[in-house]
Amino acid sequence: MKSIALIGYMGAGKTTLGRALALSLGVDFIDLDWWIENRFHKKIPDIFAEQGEARFREIEQKMLHEVAEFENIVLSCGGGTPCFGDNMEYLNSVSETVWLRATPDVLQVHLGMGKSIRPLIQGKSPDELHDYIVQSLQQREPYYSQAKHIIDINVIHTKEQINSYVELMKLKIKCNE
């Protein structure tokens, strides 16, 4: 099986749904941010703070090329991953790409439920966060929309909702179990 790469804005559910999809398919799950943190022995916010976003994106691209060609994996990409360098073109060449598309309101709810520190939104008020999400989505949509498959995501609260999205992704990608 070719790798499956989940893309979309932070808070879209890439890690949650990716882990569930990998479990359902009996394959490994890799979160690109976690992969980077393990390789560099630093948290993403620390890499951002110490080296800046441009250097982080170089590291991210290198690590993407390291893992995306693995077979039999579900890969959760960082929200900005497809938007830099040739990352989206590369992902489409080596994997089945799925854009988990969510509205700014859904993303804001998910980001509020999350416990991880996200450097790009840290310290923003709810109104500032919403405006930031809207603006970022406008910039990123041309990249995200290049995905081979698009799944519209609503607020995910239950295991049943997760399972429903997993089944939808498998249907769209036509995964063979």
C-alpha positions as CSV (number, residue, x, y, z in Angstrom):
1,M,0.0,0.0,0.0
2,K,1.2,3.5,-0.9
3,S,1.5,5.8,2.1
4,I,-1.5,7.9,3.0
5,A,-0.7,11.5,3.9
6,L,-3.2,13.6,5.8
7,I,-3.0,17.3,5.3
8,G,-5.0,20.3,6.6
9,Y,-4.9,23.1,9.0
10,M,-3.8,22.6,12.6
11,G,-6.7,21.3,14.6
12,A,-8.4,19.6,11.6
13,G,-8.0,16.2,13.2
14,K,-5.0,14.9,11.3
15,T,-3.5,13.1,14.3
16,T,-6.7,11.8,15.8
17,L,-8.1,10.5,12.5
18,G,-4.7,9.4,11.2
19,R,-4.1,7.3,14.2
20,A,-7.6,5.7,13.9
21,L,-7.2,5.2,10.2
22,A,-3.8,3.5,10.7
23,L,-5.2,1.2,13.4
24,S,-8.2,0.3,11.1
25,L,-5.8,-0.5,8.2
26,G,-3.3,-2.4,10.4
27,V,-0.4,-0.1,9.4
28,D,1.9,2.3,11.2
29,F,1.0,5.9,12.0
30,I,3.6,8.6,11.8
31,D,3.0,12.2,12.9
32,L,5.6,14.3,11.1
33,D,5.9,16.8,14.0
34,W,6.6,13.9,16.4
35,W,9.1,12.5,14.0
36,I,10.9,15.8,13.9
37,E,10.9,16.1,17.7
38,N,12.3,12.7,18.1
39,R,15.0,13.2,15.5
40,F,16.1,16.6,16.9
41,H,15.3,15.9,20.6
42,K,13.4,19.2,20.8
43,K,9.8,20.2,20.8
44,I,8.5,22.0,17.7
45,P,7.9,25.3,19.6
46,D,11.5,25.2,20.8
47,I,12.8,24.7,17.2
48,F,10.6,27.6,16.1
49,A,11.9,29.8,19.0
50,E,15.5,29.0,18.5
51,Q,15.8,28.7,14.7
52,G,12.8,30.5,13.3
53,E,10.1,29.4,11.0
54,A,12.2,29.4,7.8
55,R,14.8,27.0,9.3
56,F,12.0,24.8,10.8
57,R,10.5,24.5,7.3
58,E,13.8,23.3,5.9
59,I,14.0,20.7,8.6
60,E,10.4,19.7,8.0
61,Q,11.0,19.2,4.3
62,K,14.0,17.0,4.9
63,M,12.1,14.9,7.4
64,L,9.1,14.7,5.1
65,H,11.3,13.2,2.4
66,E,12.7,10.8,4.9
67,V,9.3,9.3,5.9
68,A,6.7,10.0,3.1
69,E,8.1,7.2,0.9
70,F,7.6,4.5,3.5
71,E,5.0,2.1,2.5
72,N,2.1,0.9,4.7
73,I,1.9,4.1,6.8
74,V,-0.5,6.8,7.5
75,L,1.3,10.1,7.8
76,S,0.0,13.2,9.6
77,C,1.6,16.3,8.2
78,G,2.0,19.6,10.0
79,G,-0.6,22.2,8.9
80,G,2.0,24.2,7.0
81,T,3.9,21.3,5.5
82,P,2.1,21.3,2.1
83,C,2.6,25.0,1.6
84,F,6.4,25.2,1.5
85,G,8.9,24.2,-1.2
86,D,7.7,21.4,-3.5
87,N,6.1,19.5,-0.5
88,M,2.6,19.2,-2.0
89,E,3.8,18.1,-5.4
90,Y,6.2,15.6,-3.7
91,L,3.4,14.3,-1.4
92,N,1.1,13.7,-4.3
93,S,3.9,11.8,-6.1
94,V,4.6,9.3,-3.3
95,S,1.3,9.0,-1.4
96,E,-2.5,9.2,-1.4
97,T,-3.1,12.7,-0.1
98,V,-6.2,13.6,1.9
99,W,-7.1,17.1,2.8
100,L,-9.1,17.2,6.0
101,R,-11.0,20.4,5.2
102,A,-12.7,22.2,8.1
103,T,-14.3,25.6,8.5
104,P,-12.6,28.3,10.7
105,D,-15.3,27.8,13.3
106,V,-14.7,24.0,13.5
107,L,-10.9,24.6,13.6
108,Q,-11.3,27.1,16.4
109,V,-13.3,24.6,18.5
110,H,-10.7,21.8,17.9
111,L,-7.8,24.1,18.7
112,G,-9.6,25.0,21.9
113,M,-10.0,21.3,22.8
114,G,-6.3,20.6,22.1
115,K,-3.7,20.5,24.8
116,S,-0.6,21.0,22.7
117,I,1.3,24.3,22.4
118,R,1.1,25.7,18.9
119,P,3.6,28.4,18.3
120,L,1.7,30.2,15.5
121,I,-1.4,30.8,17.6
122,Q,0.0,31.1,21.1
123,G,-1.4,34.1,23.0
124,K,-4.1,35.0,20.6
125,S,-7.6,36.0,21.9
126,P,-10.6,34.1,20.4
127,D,-11.3,36.9,17.9
128,E,-7.6,37.1,16.9
129,L,-7.5,33.4,16.6
130,H,-10.5,33.3,14.3
131,D,-9.2,36.1,12.1
132,Y,-5.8,34.3,12.0
133,I,-7.4,31.0,10.9
134,V,-9.4,32.7,8.2
135,Q,-6.4,34.5,6.8
136,S,-4.2,31.4,7.0
137,L,-6.7,29.2,5.3
138,Q,-7.0,31.7,2.4
139,Q,-3.2,31.5,2.0
140,R,-3.0,27.7,2.4
141,E,-6.1,26.6,0.4
142,P,-4.3,26.7,-3.0
143,Y,-1.9,24.1,-1.6
144,Y,-4.4,22.0,0.3
145,S,-6.8,21.9,-2.6
146,Q,-4.1,19.9,-4.6
147,A,-4.8,16.9,-2.5
148,K,-6.1,13.8,-4.3
149,H,-9.0,13.4,-1.9
150,I,-11.0,15.9,0.2
151,I,-12.9,15.1,3.4
152,D,-15.0,17.8,5.0
153,I,-14.6,17.7,8.8
154,N,-17.0,18.8,11.4
155,V,-16.4,19.0,15.2
156,I,-15.2,15.6,16.3
157,H,-16.5,14.7,19.8
158,T,-17.1,11.0,19.8
159,K,-15.4,7.7,18.9
160,E,-18.4,7.1,16.5
161,Q,-17.6,10.3,14.6
162,I,-14.0,9.3,14.4
163,N,-14.9,5.8,13.0
164,S,-17.3,7.4,10.5
165,Y,-14.5,9.6,9.1
166,V,-12.2,6.6,9.0
167,E,-14.7,4.7,6.9
168,L,-15.2,7.7,4.7
169,M,-11.5,8.0,4.1
170,K,-11.1,4.3,3.3
171,L,-14.0,4.6,0.8
172,K,-12.5,7.7,-0.9
173,I,-9.1,6.2,-1.1
174,K,-10.5,2.7,-1.8
175,C,-8.2,1.0,0.7
176,N,-8.0,-2.7,0.6
177,E,-7.9,-4.3,3.9
